[in-house]
Amino acid sequence: MTKKDIVIKIADETGVKQIDVKKVVQKTLDYIVESLARGETVELRNFGIFKTKSRKGRIGRNPRTGESVPIPEKKVVTFKPGLVMKARVK
């Protein structure tokens, strides 16, 4: 399912124009990304929790040459599903 599919479904069920639904969906996603960029946790009840986590730097290996390559520390986004989502997906 894509963002477009979500917009179409919401527009069909609510009777709101697709362009307006698209703006709301996009703004919601933008605010989630902005919060994560600031290092905040985003909790959506009955859906799940988005958090940022730091991965330590490490030494990797180039598979072609076998040469050691330093991999820098980076932040990644993690998601933990809520109880309702877990139950429905089961």
N, CA, C and O atoms as CSV, one atom per row, in Angstrom:
chain,resi,resn,atom,element,x,y,z
A,1,MET,N,N,0.849,-1.172,0.000
A,1,MET,CA,C,0.000,0.000,0.000
A,1,MET,C,C,0.897,1.238,0.000
A,1,MET,O,O,1.872,1.309,0.748
A,2,THR,N,N,0.563,2.194,-0.832
A,2,THR,CA,C,1.335,3.428,-0.930
A,2,THR,C,C,0.584,4.570,-0.261
A,2,THR,O,O,-0.569,4.426,0.145
A,3,LYS,N,N,1.263,5.707,-0.156
A,3,LYS,CA,C,0.626,6.889,0.411
A,3,LYS,C,C,-0.588,7.282,-0.428
A,3,LYS,O,O,-1.611,7.702,0.112
A,4,LYS,N,N,-0.473,7.146,-1.727
A,4,LYS,CA,C,-1.581,7.476,-2.627
A,4,LYS,C,C,-2.784,6.578,-2.341
A,4,LYS,O,O,-3.919,7.056,-2.323
A,5,ASP,N,N,-2.549,5.289,-2.121
A,5,ASP,CA,C,-3.631,4.363,-1.799
A,5,ASP,C,C,-4.330,4.764,-0.499
A,5,ASP,O,O,-5.555,4.693,-0.398
A,6,ILE,N,N,-3.550,5.180,0.483
A,6,ILE,CA,C,-4.112,5.621,1.760
A,6,ILE,C,C,-4.984,6.852,1.550
A,6,ILE,O,O,-6.095,6.926,2.074
A,7,VAL,N,N,-4.486,7.812,0.789
A,7,VAL,CA,C,-5.231,9.042,0.519
A,7,VAL,C,C,-6.547,8.725,-0.176
A,7,VAL,O,O,-7.586,9.273,0.193
A,8,ILE,N,N,-6.520,7.859,-1.165
A,8,ILE,CA,C,-7.730,7.504,-1.907
A,8,ILE,C,C,-8.754,6.836,-0.983
A,8,ILE,O,O,-9.940,7.163,-1.035
A,9,LYS,N,N,-8.301,5.900,-0.139
A,9,LYS,CA,C,-9.220,5.218,0.771
A,9,LYS,C,C,-9.863,6.191,1.750
A,9,LYS,O,O,-11.071,6.138,1.979
A,10,ILE,N,N,-9.055,7.084,2.331
A,10,ILE,CA,C,-9.595,8.060,3.290
A,10,ILE,C,C,-10.573,8.995,2.587
A,10,ILE,O,O,-11.641,9.290,3.125
A,11,ALA,N,N,-10.225,9.460,1.405
A,11,ALA,CA,C,-11.101,10.367,0.661
A,11,ALA,C,C,-12.426,9.692,0.325
A,11,ALA,O,O,-13.482,10.315,0.437
A,12,ASP,N,N,-12.383,8.431,-0.083
A,12,ASP,CA,C,-13.607,7.708,-0.418
A,12,ASP,C,C,-14.507,7.502,0.808
A,12,ASP,O,O,-15.729,7.623,0.717
A,13,GLU,N,N,-13.887,7.189,1.953
A,13,GLU,CA,C,-14.672,6.906,3.155
A,13,GLU,C,C,-15.229,8.160,3.814
A,13,GLU,O,O,-16.293,8.115,4.430
A,14,THR,N,N,-14.516,9.285,3.688
A,14,THR,CA,C,-14.931,10.497,4.383
A,14,THR,C,C,-15.638,11.508,3.503
A,14,THR,O,O,-16.340,12.382,4.010
A,15,GLY,N,N,-15.466,11.405,2.197
A,15,GLY,CA,C,-16.069,12.373,1.296
A,15,GLY,C,C,-15.268,13.661,1.172
A,15,GLY,O,O,-15.727,14.618,0.549
A,16,VAL,N,N,-14.074,13.693,1.758
A,16,VAL,CA,C,-13.193,14.854,1.666
A,16,VAL,C,C,-12.392,14.739,0.369
A,16,VAL,O,O,-12.064,13.635,-0.067
A,17,LYS,N,N,-12.079,15.882,-0.246
A,17,LYS,CA,C,-11.324,15.867,-1.503
A,17,LYS,C,C,-9.958,15.243,-1.293
A,17,LYS,O,O,-9.334,15.419,-0.247
A,18,GLN,N,N,-9.498,14.505,-2.308
A,18,GLN,CA,C,-8.198,13.832,-2.226
A,18,GLN,C,C,-7.068,14.817,-1.968
A,18,GLN,O,O,-6.151,14.510,-1.208
A,19,ILE,N,N,-7.113,15.992,-2.582
A,19,ILE,CA,C,-6.040,16.981,-2.415
A,19,ILE,C,C,-5.930,17.424,-0.956
A,19,ILE,O,O,-4.831,17.631,-0.442
A,20,ASP,N,N,-7.091,17.569,-0.289
A,20,ASP,CA,C,-7.085,17.972,1.121
A,20,ASP,C,C,-6.578,16.840,2.009
A,20,ASP,O,O,-5.820,17.076,2.950
A,21,VAL,N,N,-6.997,15.618,1.710
A,21,VAL,CA,C,-6.532,14.462,2.476
A,21,VAL,C,C,-5.023,14.304,2.304
A,21,VAL,O,O,-4.308,14.013,3.263
A,22,LYS,N,N,-4.545,14.500,1.078
A,22,LYS,CA,C,-3.112,14.366,0.800
A,22,LYS,C,C,-2.306,15.364,1.620
A,22,LYS,O,O,-1.247,15.023,2.146
A,23,LYS,N,N,-2.803,16.602,1.733
A,23,LYS,CA,C,-2.108,17.626,2.522
A,23,LYS,C,C,-2.013,17.222,3.989
A,23,LYS,O,O,-0.967,17.381,4.618
A,24,VAL,N,N,-3.113,16.696,4.529
A,24,VAL,CA,C,-3.129,16.292,5.936
A,24,VAL,C,C,-2.194,15.112,6.174
A,24,VAL,O,O,-1.427,15.108,7.137
A,25,VAL,N,N,-2.256,14.118,5.302
A,25,VAL,CA,C,-1.387,12.943,5.449
A,25,VAL,C,C,0.077,13.362,5.348
A,25,VAL,O,O,0.901,12.921,6.149
A,26,GLN,N,N,0.410,14.208,4.374
A,26,GLN,CA,C,1.796,14.640,4.188
A,26,GLN,C,C,2.287,15.446,5.382
A,26,GLN,O,O,3.414,15.253,5.837
A,27,LYS,N,N,1.439,16.360,5.902
A,27,LYS,CA,C,1.829,17.157,7.076
A,27,LYS,C,C,2.059,16.258,8.284
A,27,LYS,O,O,2.981,16.492,9.065
A,28,THR,N,N,1.228,15.231,8.442
A,28,THR,CA,C,1.399,14.297,9.552
A,28,THR,C,C,2.753,13.598,9.452
A,28,THR,O,O,3.488,13.505,10.435
A,29,LEU,N,N,3.068,13.116,8.270
A,29,LEU,CA,C,4.358,12.443,8.078
A,29,LEU,C,C,5.519,13.418,8.264
A,29,LEU,O,O,6.548,13.049,8.831
A,30,ASP,N,N,5.367,14.651,7.797
A,30,ASP,CA,C,6.417,15.665,7.966
A,30,ASP,C,C,6.692,15.928,9.446
A,30,ASP,O,O,7.848,16.030,9.857
A,31,TYR,N,N,5.624,16.039,10.248
A,31,TYR,CA,C,5.802,16.288,11.680
A,31,TYR,C,C,6.462,15.101,12.380
A,31,TYR,O,O,7.261,15.288,13.299
A,32,ILE,N,N,6.136,13.898,11.956
A,32,ILE,CA,C,6.785,12.716,12.532
A,32,ILE,C,C,8.280,12.750,12.225
A,32,ILE,O,O,9.101,12.510,13.110
A,33,VAL,N,N,8.635,13.047,10.976
A,33,VAL,CA,C,10.050,13.101,10.581
A,33,VAL,C,C,10.779,14.218,11.338
A,33,VAL,O,O,11.898,14.014,11.809
A,34,GLU,N,N,10.157,15.390,11.457
A,34,GLU,CA,C,10.783,16.503,12.180
A,34,GLU,C,C,11.050,16.136,13.635
A,34,GLU,O,O,12.120,16.435,14.165
A,35,SER,N,N,10.086,15.490,14.279
A,35,SER,CA,C,10.263,15.081,15.675
A,35,SER,C,C,11.396,14.079,15.823
A,35,SER,O,O,12.199,14.177,16.751
A,36,LEU,N,N,11.464,13.117,14.912
A,36,LEU,CA,C,12.540,12.121,14.964
A,36,LEU,C,C,13.893,12.776,14.712
A,36,LEU,O,O,14.891,12.382,15.316
A,37,ALA,N,N,13.939,13.766,13.833
A,37,ALA,CA,C,15.192,14.469,13.547
A,37,ALA,C,C,15.691,15.215,14.782
A,37,ALA,O,O,16.897,15.374,14.966
A,38,ARG,N,N,14.767,15.674,15.627
A,38,ARG,CA,C,15.144,16.354,16.875
A,38,ARG,C,C,15.468,15.362,17.992
A,38,ARG,O,O,15.836,15.770,19.093
A,39,GLY,N,N,15.334,14.069,17.717
A,39,GLY,CA,C,15.646,13.051,18.715
A,39,GLY,C,C,14.483,12.717,19.619
A,39,GLY,O,O,14.665,12.029,20.624
A,40,GLU,N,N,13.288,13.187,19.289
A,40,GLU,CA,C,12.112,12.910,20.105
A,40,GLU,C,C,11.516,11.551,19.739
A,40,GLU,O,O,11.747,11.026,18.650
A,41,THR,N,N,10.752,11.001,20.664
A,41,THR,CA,C,10.020,9.757,20.433
A,41,THR,C,C,8.615,10.121,19.973
A,41,THR,O,O,8.004,11.047,20.507
A,42,VAL,N,N,8.104,9.397,18.987
A,42,VAL,CA,C,6.744,9.622,18.491
A,42,VAL,C,C,5.918,8.402,18.843
A,42,VAL,O,O,6.178,7.300,18.360
A,43,GLU,N,N,4.906,8.613,19.701
A,43,GLU,CA,C,4.055,7.519,20.143
A,43,GLU,C,C,2.649,7.721,19.594
A,43,GLU,O,O,2.001,8.729,19.875
A,44,LEU,N,N,2.189,6.762,18.815
A,44,LEU,CA,C,0.831,6.780,18.277
A,44,LEU,C,C,0.083,5.638,18.949
A,44,LEU,O,O,0.315,4.469,18.640
A,45,ARG,N,N,-0.806,5.975,19.858
A,45,ARG,CA,C,-1.523,4.959,20.646
A,45,ARG,C,C,-2.169,3.918,19.744
A,45,ARG,O,O,-2.725,4.247,18.696
A,46,ASN,N,N,-2.091,2.685,20.155
A,46,ASN,CA,C,-2.654,1.523,19.450
A,46,ASN,C,C,-1.993,1.263,18.103
A,46,ASN,O,O,-2.402,0.346,17.391
A,47,PHE,N,N,-0.983,2.044,17.736
A,47,PHE,CA,C,-0.268,1.819,16.482
A,47,PHE,C,C,1.153,1.404,16.777
A,47,PHE,O,O,1.569,0.302,16.420
A,48,GLY,N,N,1.919,2.296,17.440
A,48,GLY,CA,C,3.282,1.950,17.780
A,48,GLY,C,C,4.109,3.163,18.150
A,48,GLY,O,O,3.599,4.280,18.236
A,49,ILE,N,N,5.403,2.926,18.369
A,49,ILE,CA,C,6.335,3.964,18.801
A,49,ILE,C,C,7.515,4.022,17.834
A,49,ILE,O,O,8.143,3.005,17.536
A,50,PHE,N,N,7.805,5.231,17.349
A,50,PHE,CA,C,8.983,5.490,16.533
A,50,PHE,C,C,10.036,6.136,17.425
A,50,PHE,O,O,9.726,7.064,18.172
A,51,LYS,N,N,11.270,5.659,17.358
A,51,LYS,CA,C,12.382,6.226,18.130
A,51,LYS,C,C,13.618,6.266,17.250
A,51,LYS,O,O,13.729,5.529,16.271
A,52,THR,N,N,14.549,7.147,17.618
A,52,THR,CA,C,15.853,7.122,16.962
A,52,THR,C,C,16.826,6.413,17.887
A,52,THR,O,O,16.709,6.478,19.111
A,53,LYS,N,N,17.782,5.739,17.279
A,53,LYS,CA,C,18.760,4.967,18.031
A,53,LYS,C,C,20.111,5.186,17.358
A,53,LYS,O,O,20.191,5.247,16.131
A,54,SER,N,N,21.161,5.303,18.145
A,54,SER,CA,C,22.501,5.473,17.578
A,54,SER,C,C,23.168,4.113,17.425
A,54,SER,O,O,23.186,3.301,18.350
A,55,ARG,N,N,23.709,3.888,16.250
A,55,ARG,CA,C,24.513,2.684,16.034
A,55,ARG,C,C,25.971,3.081,16.152
A,55,ARG,O,O,26.399,4.077,15.569
A,56,LYS,N,N,26.722,2.316,16.891
A,56,LYS,CA,C,28.136,2.606,17.070
A,56,LYS,C,C,28.902,2.419,15.770
A,56,LYS,O,O,28.528,1.615,14.917
A,57,GLY,N,N,29.979,3.177,15.642
A,57,GLY,CA,C,30.866,2.963,14.507
A,57,GLY,C,C,31.581,1.632,14.665
A,57,GLY,O,O,31.759,1.138,15.778
A,58,ARG,N,N,31.983,1.064,13.557
A,58,ARG,CA,C,32.662,-0.234,13.623
A,58,ARG,C,C,33.562,-0.393,12.403
A,58,ARG,O,O,33.569,0.448,11.504
A,59,ILE,N,N,34.302,-1.457,12.391
A,59,ILE,CA,C,35.158,-1.768,11.250
A,59,ILE,C,C,34.455,-2.849,10.438
A,59,ILE,O,O,34.158,-3.929,10.949
A,60,GLY,N,N,34.191,-2.546,9.165
A,60,GLY,CA,C,33.573,-3.511,8.268
A,60,GLY,C,C,34.614,-4.054,7.304
A,60,GLY,O,O,35.797,-3.728,7.409
A,61,ARG,N,N,34.180,-4.871,6.379
A,61,ARG,CA,C,35.106,-5.466,5.425
A,61,ARG,C,C,34.498,-5.398,4.033
A,61,ARG,O,O,33.338,-5.759,3.830
A,62,ASN,N,N,35.289,-4.933,3.084
A,62,ASN,CA,C,34.869,-4.912,1.686
A,62,ASN,C,C,34.879,-6.354,1.195
A,62,ASN,O,O,35.929,-6.995,1.221
A,63,PRO,N,N,33.728,-6.890,0.742
A,63,PRO,CA,C,33.677,-8.302,0.364
A,63,PRO,C,C,34.513,-8.640,-0.874
A,63,PRO,O,O,34.960,-9.777,-1.022
A,64,ARG,N,N,34.726,-7.671,-1.757
A,64,ARG,CA,C,35.523,-7.954,-2.959
A,64,ARG,C,C,37.013,-8.010,-2.669
A,64,ARG,O,O,37.710,-8.918,-3.120
A,65,THR,N,N,37.499,-7.027,-1.909
A,65,THR,CA,C,38.941,-6.928,-1.692
A,65,THR,C,C,39.387,-7.496,-0.351
A,65,THR,O,O,40.564,-7.807,-0.165
A,66,GLY,N,N,38.444,-7.630,0.589
A,66,GLY,CA,C,38.817,-8.096,1.918
A,66,GLY,C,C,39.406,-6.982,2.763
A,66,GLY,O,O,39.804,-7.211,3.906
A,67,GLU,N,N,39.466,-5.785,2.214
A,67,GLU,CA,C,40.048,-4.630,2.913
A,67,GLU,C,C,39.131,-4.175,4.050
A,67,GLU,O,O,37.909,-4.181,3.902
A,68,SER,N,N,39.709,-3.786,5.168
A,68,SER,CA,C,38.942,-3.252,6.299
A,68,SER,C,C,38.500,-1.835,5.973
A,68,SER,O,O,39.268,-1.035,5.439
A,69,VAL,N,N,37.246,-1.540,6.306
A,69,VAL,CA,C,36.671,-0.228,6.019
A,69,VAL,C,C,35.994,0.291,7.289
A,69,VAL,O,O,35.176,-0.410,7.884
A,70,PRO,N,N,36.329,1.516,7.707
A,70,PRO,CA,C,35.645,2.053,8.888
A,70,PRO,C,C,34.210,2.465,8.543
A,70,PRO,O,O,33.971,3.147,7.546
A,71,ILE,N,N,33.266,2.042,9.378
A,71,ILE,CA,C,31.869,2.417,9.204
A,71,ILE,C,C,31.540,3.390,10.334
A,71,ILE,O,O,31.617,3.023,11.506
A,72,PRO,N,N,31.173,4.630,9.989
A,72,PRO,CA,C,30.950,5.637,11.026
A,72,PRO,C,C,29.666,5.396,11.832
A,72,PRO,O,O,28.776,4.661,11.405
A,73,GLU,N,N,29.594,6.027,12.999
A,73,GLU,CA,C,28.397,5.971,13.823
A,73,GLU,C,C,27.265,6.661,13.065
A,73,GLU,O,O,27.493,7.641,12.356
A,74,LYS,N,N,26.035,6.141,13.222
A,74,LYS,CA,C,24.900,6.784,12.568
A,74,LYS,C,C,23.634,6.565,13.386
A,74,LYS,O,O,23.555,5.662,14.219
A,75,LYS,N,N,22.648,7.417,13.125
A,75,LYS,CA,C,21.360,7.283,13.785
A,75,LYS,C,C,20.396,6.569,12.849
A,75,LYS,O,O,20.389,6.817,11.644
A,76,VAL,N,N,19.584,5.682,13.412
A,76,VAL,CA,C,18.583,4.960,12.645
A,76,VAL,C,C,17.236,5.077,13.362
A,76,VAL,O,O,17.184,5.290,14.574
A,77,VAL,N,N,16.162,4.937,12.612
A,77,VAL,CA,C,14.827,4.987,13.182
A,77,VAL,C,C,14.372,3.555,13.464
A,77,VAL,O,O,14.519,2.663,12.629
A,78,THR,N,N,13.818,3.360,14.659
A,78,THR,CA,C,13.271,2.052,15.010
A,78,THR,C,C,11.773,2.201,15.246
A,78,THR,O,O,11.288,3.279,15.587
A,79,PHE,N,N,11.057,1.112,15.061
A,79,PHE,CA,C,9.612,1.098,15.277
A,79,PHE,C,C,9.240,-0.101,16.110
A,79,PHE,O,O,9.651,-1.228,15.831
A,80,LYS,N,N,8.447,0.159,17.148
A,80,LYS,CA,C,7.934,-0.927,17.989
A,80,LYS,C,C,6.412,-0.900,17.881
A,80,LYS,O,O,5.784,0.071,18.303
A,81,PRO,N,N,5.815,-1.940,17.329
A,81,PRO,CA,C,4.355,-1.945,17.162
A,81,PRO,C,C,3.620,-1.968,18.495
A,81,PRO,O,O,4.101,-2.542,19.471
A,82,GLY,N,N,2.442,-1.334,18.525
A,82,GLY,CA,C,1.598,-1.326,19.712
A,82,GLY,C,C,0.849,-2.642,19.857
A,82,GLY,O,O,0.874,-3.491,18.966
A,83,LEU,N,N,0.188,-2.794,20.989
A,83,LEU,CA,C,-0.505,-4.046,21.284
A,83,LEU,C,C,-1.639,-4.317,20.292
A,83,LEU,O,O,-1.821,-5.453,19.855
A,84,VAL,N,N,-2.402,-3.280,19.935
A,84,VAL,CA,C,-3.516,-3.478,19.015
A,84,VAL,C,C,-2.996,-3.917,17.645
A,84,VAL,O,O,-3.572,-4.805,17.018
A,85,MET,N,N,-1.907,-3.296,17.180
A,85,MET,CA,C,-1.336,-3.689,15.891
A,85,MET,C,C,-0.832,-5.127,15.933
A,85,MET,O,O,-1.065,-5.905,15.008
A,86,LYS,N,N,-0.146,-5.466,17.007
A,86,LYS,CA,C,0.364,-6.844,17.129
A,86,LYS,C,C,-0.774,-7.846,17.058
A,86,LYS,O,O,-0.677,-8.863,16.371
A,87,ALA,N,N,-1.862,-7.552,17.777
A,87,ALA,CA,C,-2.996,-8.472,17.820
A,87,ALA,C,C,-3.667,-8.597,16.446
A,87,ALA,O,O,-4.067,-9.693,16.053
A,88,ARG,N,N,-3.790,-7.490,15.718
A,88,ARG,CA,C,-4.482,-7.518,14.428
A,88,ARG,C,C,-3.644,-8.172,13.343
A,88,ARG,O,O,-4.186,-8.794,12.430
A,89,VAL,N,N,-2.325,-8.037,13.434
A,89,VAL,CA,C,-1.441,-8.600,12.423
A,89,VAL,C,C,-1.283,-10.102,12.609
A,89,VAL,O,O,-1.074,-10.835,11.642
A,90,LYS,N,N,-1.383,-10.556,13.846
A,90,LYS,CA,C,-1.250,-11.993,14.132
A,90,LYS,C,C,-2.171,-12.738,13.313
A,90,LYS,O,O,-2.220,-13.965,13.399
